[in-house]
């Protein structure tokens, strides 16, 4: 399943099949099939092939997202009612065979359903991938009408199908009525000889139930008798000829019906290729719908697949889909999510910890995550998962012991690992290898040596290898080879139970002695076991500890570098404040120059008005209007000078967001809050907060705030800061809408919004995003539009900044 089989080399393909079985991928596909509608859709979900390149996986994901969005927006979802499996019907018709009316009606119903689905789904702007599938299909409306006209419900050929058939059926009904009247007359005349007054049927002929010994009183043919012999069933002679005539009419009707079915079957056969193509397209759409509904049920998110091999595995809070399924049906909530964060330069991760602690579940989780992303499914995790597209996903999980093949556990593992190495060479590409209890089943010393050598080889050949182990030496590989990393499943020694949390960068312990002690094993046995621990194990632990110390030193050095960077940042902050102050002074000088130019302009205006007054007086016209205008200009000039003097006399009023200097320490900071009476304020200096009185701060240009003055809090700054955070109130999802529809929804939202608005439009073909960006550019009250941060949607989401 999910790959092309090379029948000339089945040995190498065997490991691929085994890996899918070991990861329980068929079970996931079985769960997926329950979200399909038709039988062929369920079969497709169970037996589909995984894509052979990343472009096909990306296409499947796009189809999943497009149809999932449409399905969610419709009441009751997308319906596949009327879609039937036509494979056998088309095979018979294409070879010149004749099918029954019920089968032909399935063809008509499928054509009608296909046309309805095409009208519902086709939209090249919103659903380009689905529209591409539906673009060239033929729904054959003429054939549909022909079949529906000639067939009634249930597949019965209608009387209207042909004039001859209609006449034959009318004639048959007339003859049957005639025969019934004759039989009813016989029943009335011979009522005393009959067991009952019912017209029965034997071998397709009408009979009456005469009492034994009385049948010779009426001419006719005996067709049957009762088990007791008390009743004989006689067809009266008078209706035998009528029955023969009806048999002939029925034969003619049957011939006409066969002719019609043959003609219709021929029409279906002539269009078999087009109908088969239509069926395949409908199957792809139903498969996409099943993936979308399954993904929605899992609360999945789309994964970002990278074509490059050396990319990171970043999956946060992945929930194993089979455990989610079990929890749902058992009505429990026990699934512990697992996170994977593997850097591009890491090649091998050794997972350690106690038995039943979740190591194998972690292996299967990352394997299923890679398979689900490859199949176009959404991953049951949070955030934006990212991982490389894996050509090969190979696993050795479980006990390979076989009595029939004379294989021990160790031999079984070695044979399977050998097939894994051959498969990596045979199928080049990005490979994910999952090894459970590597090196187990033999002498620990030799098993450890083999495991170390194997993981070294895997680091050279595979993109990523995850291996569970109890060998302490494997934990130390991290400190001699930067391509190795440790992980462990945590264990609560108090409750003697695993927590199933996967911890990265920390090697784990098997906790065998601790578990045995808490379970009540004899103290002498525990003590002896501790004495028998190999000293080499202590050396390995010391080596691990030494590596951890070096790692701590590197972290300390990194912390010191961070502190130095913080100091540089504070110096840069002070420099920016000084530049801001100089810019403010230049702005004041510019304003003074502007005031001078304004006064000059006013004086020029006064001269012009005087000139106008003089001209008006010379012409004996009223100059009252011009005189009032000149007086108003002088008032404006005096008012401007007076406002300027008042402004210069105003004292400094601190507000939230202002930069201030603390007089006691000479440090600059930012006001973040005031007390209720306005006499105390909290100042943020670097990473420290300090609460001081109003008298202890001054503006950066040295002005002091008057104590008696009421401090005005600048709430707009608070709102501005809050608007930098994406919330449900400032987020709008317009996926699935046309550009003009989205414009109307966004415009309504912008009327009641301040700060920033996050608009989720998706990526798709990019037409919706392009159309909205062009519309935003035309709006005067939009300051700017940017792509959102990666964790907020990236290029699939636009942040719209509104002018204050």
KADA-V403384 format. One record per residue. N is the residue number from 0. NEAR is the number of other C-alpha atoms within 10 Angstrom. Layout:
# KADA-V403384
N;NEAR
N;NEAR
This chain:
# KADA-V403384
0;15
1;16
2;15
3;11
4;14
5;10
6;9
7;8
8;10
9;10
10;13
11;22
12;21
13;15
14;24
15;22
16;16
17;16
18;22
19;20
20;15
21;16
22;25
23;15
24;20
25;16
26;15
27;17
28;19
29;15
30;18
31;22
32;24
33;16
34;21
35;24
36;17
37;19
38;11
39;20
40;24
41;22
42;15
43;19
44;24
45;20
46;14
47;14
48;13
49;17
50;20
51;15
52;13
53;17
54;13
55;15
56;21
57;20
58;16
59;23
60;24
61;22
62;26
63;26
64;26
65;23
66;25
67;22
68;16
69;18
70;18
71;14
72;12
73;10
74;7
75;8
76;13
77;18
78;14
79;18
80;13
81;16
82;22
83;22
84;17
85;18
86;13
87;11
88;21
89;25
90;14
91;17
92;21
93;19
94;11
95;15
96;15
97;23
98;20
99;16
100;24
101;16
102;19
103;25
104;23
105;20
106;25
107;26
108;18
109;25
110;25
111;19
112;19
113;25
114;16
115;14
116;17
117;18
118;10
119;11
120;20
121;18
122;18
123;14
124;17
125;24
126;21
127;19
128;24
129;24
130;17
131;13
132;17
133;22
134;14
135;10
136;18
137;15
138;20
139;16
140;13
141;9
142;17
143;19
144;14
145;14
146;26
147;20
148;14
149;21
150;22
151;17
152;11
153;11
154;17
155;14
156;23
157;16
158;18
159;14
160;19
161;14
162;9
163;14
164;21
165;15
166;14
167;17
168;16
169;13
170;14
171;19
172;13
173;13
174;17
175;15
176;12
177;13
178;19
179;15
180;12
181;13
182;22
183;13
184;11
185;16
186;19
187;11
188;10
189;13
190;13
191;12
192;17
193;20
194;15
195;13
196;16
197;13
198;15
199;14
200;15
201;14
202;8
203;9
204;15
205;20
206;24
207;26
208;25
209;26
210;18
211;17
212;11
213;13
214;21
215;10
216;10
217;16
218;12
219;17
220;14
221;17
222;16
223;17
224;16
225;11
226;8
227;6
228;10
229;13
230;20
231;22
232;25
233;25
234;25
235;20
236;12
237;15
238;19
239;16
240;12
241;15
242;18
243;12
244;15
245;19
246;15
247;13
248;17
249;15
250;12
251;16
252;19
253;13
254;13
255;17
256;19
257;17
258;13
259;19
260;22
261;18
262;13
263;22
264;26
265;20
266;16
267;27
268;22
269;16
270;17
271;20
272;13
273;16
274;23
275;16
276;14
277;21
278;22
279;12
280;17
281;24
282;20
283;18
284;22
285;25
286;27
287;27
288;26
289;25
290;30
291;28
292;23
293;21
294;25
295;17
296;13
297;18
298;13
299;19
300;18
301;22
302;26
303;16
304;21
305;16
306;15
307;13
308;18
309;17
310;19
311;20
312;22
313;18
314;23
315;18
316;15
317;22
318;22
319;23
320;21
321;17
322;14
323;19
324;16
325;14
326;14
327;12
328;8
329;9
330;9
331;10
332;11
333;11
334;17
335;16
336;18
337;21
338;21
339;20
340;14
341;19
342;14
343;16
344;14
345;21
346;24
347;28
348;27
349;28
350;31
351;30
352;25
353;21
354;14
355;12
356;21
357;23
358;25
359;20
360;16
361;26
362;22
363;21
364;22
365;23
366;24
367;22
368;24
369;25
370;24
371;23
372;25
373;27
374;21
375;26
376;30
377;25
378;27
379;25
380;23
381;17
382;17
383;18
384;24
385;20
386;25
387;26
388;26
389;25
390;22
391;24
392;23
393;28
394;29
395;26
396;23
397;14
398;14
399;16
400;15
401;12
402;7
403;6
404;8
405;9
406;14
407;16
408;15
409;18
410;16
411;20
412;25
413;17
414;14
415;20
416;20
417;13
418;20
419;24
420;19
421;15
422;20
423;22
424;12
425;12
426;13
427;12
428;17
429;20
430;23
431;24
432;24
433;26
434;22
435;21
436;21
437;28
438;25
439;19
440;15
441;13
442;10
443;13
444;12
445;12
446;17
447;21
448;14
449;16
450;21
451;18
452;12
453;15
454;24
455;17
456;12
457;21
458;18
459;12
460;18
461;21
462;24
463;29
464;23
465;26
466;27
467;24
468;26
469;22
470;24
471;21
472;21
473;26
474;25
475;23
476;21
477;21
478;18
479;9
480;12
481;12
482;19
483;23
484;25
485;23
486;22
487;27
488;26
489;22
490;20
491;11
492;12
493;9
494;10
495;14
496;14
497;17
498;14
499;22
500;18
501;23
502;18
503;18
504;15
505;18
506;22
507;22
508;16
509;19
510;16
511;11
512;15
513;13
514;17
515;15
516;15
517;12
518;10
519;9
520;12
521;10
522;11
523;9
524;13
525;16
526;12
527;10
528;11
529;11
530;10
531;9
532;10
533;9
534;10
535;11
536;13
537;12
538;13
539;16
540;16
541;13
542;16
543;21
544;13
545;14
546;16
547;15
548;12
549;13
550;13
551;12
552;12
553;12
554;12
555;12
556;12
557;12
558;12
559;12
560;12
561;12
562;12
563;12
564;12
565;14
566;13
567;12
568;13
569;15
570;12
571;12
572;15
573;15
574;12
575;12
576;15
577;14
578;12
579;12
580;14
581;12
582;12
583;12
584;13
585;12
586;12
587;12
588;12
589;12
590;12
591;12
592;12
593;12
594;15
595;12
596;12
597;14
598;17
599;12
600;12
601;17
602;15
603;12
604;16
605;18
606;13
607;13
608;19
609;17
610;12
611;15
612;20
613;14
614;13
615;15
616;11
617;9
618;9
619;9
620;10
621;11
622;16
623;10
624;9
625;17
626;14
627;11
628;16
629;19
630;12
631;13
632;16
633;15
634;12
635;14
636;14
637;13
638;12
639;15
640;14
641;12
642;11
643;12
644;11
645;10
646;10
647;9
648;9
649;8
650;12
651;15
652;18
653;25
654;20
655;21
656;20
657;16
658;19
659;25
660;21
661;20
662;13
663;9
664;8
665;10
666;12
667;22
668;24
669;18
670;21
671;18
672;19
673;22
674;12
675;9
676;9
677;18
678;16
679;16
680;22
681;19
682;26
683;18
684;17
685;15
686;6
687;8
688;14
689;12
690;14
691;16
692;14
693;20
694;14
695;16
696;24
697;20
698;17
699;17
700;11
701;12
702;13
703;17
704;19
705;14
706;13
707;8
708;12
709;13
710;21
711;12
712;17
713;14
714;12
715;14
716;15
717;14
718;12
719;14
720;12
721;13
722;17
723;14
724;12
725;15
726;12
727;7
728;10
729;20
730;17
731;18
732;15
733;19
734;21
735;20
736;15
737;16
738;20
739;13
740;11
741;20
742;17
743;10
744;14
745;17
746;11
747;10
748;16
749;17
750;8
751;8
752;14
753;17
754;19
755;25
756;25
757;25
758;24
759;21
760;24
761;21
762;16
763;18
764;14
765;14
766;16
767;22
768;22
769;12
770;15
771;19
772;16
773;10
774;13
775;17
776;13
777;9
778;10
779;9
780;13
781;16
782;14
783;14
784;17
785;14
786;16
787;19
788;13
789;12
790;8
791;17
792;19
793;17
794;17
795;19
796;24
797;25
798;22
799;21
800;19
801;18
802;12
803;10
